[in-house]
Amino acid sequence: MSVLEIKQGLSRLSARQQREVQLYLHQLKRRTPAWRKSAAKRLDEVRAGRFSTLKDLEARLHRA
């Protein structure tokens, strides 16, 4: 089955079925070493206090 055939098949699914496929693909993505490494890096940054609060982001927007 080609990628084009898969895409055509997906376009014929109901919105609910498409959402199920989307969730499944997201779960597959989360199993990759690259995703896990990226997630671990983000968690380390938060634990080290390197993150922005909503208040920080709002202040940046008002300055721009």
PETAVEN-V659773 format. One line per field, one symbol per residue. psi: psi as a letter, one per 30 degrees, with the letter a starting at -180 (. if undefined). A space follows every 50 residues. Layout:
psi = ???
This chain:
psi = kleeeeeeeefflleeeeeeeeeeeeeeeffkeeeeeeeeeeeeeeefgi lkleeeeeeeeff.
